[in-house]
Amino acid sequence: MVKVYNLQRRTETLPTVRRTAPNAEELEYQSHLSRPAGAGDGEPTRRVETITFDMDNVSPPVANMFRRLMLTEVPVFAFDRILIEHNDGVVPDELLAHRIGLVPLAGPVSSMQYITDSASVGFDNLDPERVLLFELDVTAKRDVPTTSVYSGHLKWQPIAKQEELAARSEDDRVFLVHPDIVLTRLGPGQRLKLRAIAIKGIGAVHAKWTPVAACFYEMKQAKAGAEDSDGRASGRGRSRSGRGRVDANEEESNATRPRSASGNHSHEPHRETVNEVIAKRDTSSVRFTVESIGQLYAVDVFRQALILFAERIRDLAVRIRSTEPRMTGAAATAFTE
């Protein structure tokens, strides 16, 4: 049985130091940005977190399957269609659309449906069960040399009963994970006006629907004392302490297993302990690290991967039960006789 334990969570925080000092106009615009709760400077960013956990009794193919599920199969929202009505900024329309498409967006993923026909949804045909509509309209003042347009200027426009849906629970709330992403810059008197549609998708289709920034695992380290030439276990104890060295007599629980600083393990034998300790990788025990982008909590990403895994196992079991054995040739003749 696969065992998951020793889960640790770490919430990321936004930097408190800006790379460049904002001008007065930028400060005014930033004061109107729609920041979600807990997304202020120096405060934990909502749903942006890193988790680590151990998994035992799992083979490398199964561990890699969980990794791929979290990367490519867990659905989230992302901007898919952009209608630019007016763009005087320095960023061309195509590049601007690409930048907006990569802006992480959170919403009621479990309550919305996939788009089955790409031609069935457009700006003149908005399905409230499949799309989220955003609008952006920024005009720079003429007495300001440069005005930055941020992702926070994208304002959600609820369709039909979407506002009630988003207010139903905290997990269904619609917001931009990072409202301070610079999309473009405007000169004096310039304007940017556009509409954007966000839809539900998975990372297997495009990377913008990937819910994790990093998802990887490393195999744990197994160690054992080597035998002396006469067949008895070596009793001289332990190897010298240091990075990458292992201790043959040290007994540690699952909860206190050391985590390597990197994926590289250096086992340099000391002259006093040569052939006393054998270090190798334990292929049945791994440690996962999952870093969420912010649309979902990292814990929820792993939970959704488990649900997808269970659904695939059930589907496979149904297919196996529904398959009738077929025999041909001599085997079929012998069976009928």
DAVENTA-V503095 format. One record per helix or strand. SS is the DSSP state (h for helix, s for strand). FROM is the first residue (numbers start at 0). LEN is the number of residues. If there is no record, write none. Layout:
ss:SS from:FROM len:LEN
ss:SS from:FROM len:LEN
//
This chain:
ss:s from:2 len:11
ss:h from:23 len:8
ss:s from:43 len:13
ss:h from:59 len:13
ss:s from:75 len:12
ss:h from:92 len:9
ss:s from:104 len:2
ss:h from:108 len:3
ss:h from:117 len:3
ss:s from:121 len:1
ss:s from:124 len:1
ss:s from:130 len:9
ss:s from:146 len:4
ss:h from:150 len:3
ss:s from:154 len:3
ss:h from:161 len:5
ss:h from:169 len:3
ss:s from:174 len:2
ss:s from:181 len:5
ss:s from:190 len:11
ss:h from:206 len:3
ss:s from:211 len:14
ss:s from:226 len:1
ss:s from:232 len:1
ss:h from:253 len:3
ss:s from:276 len:16
ss:h from:297 len:25
ss:h from:328 len:8
//
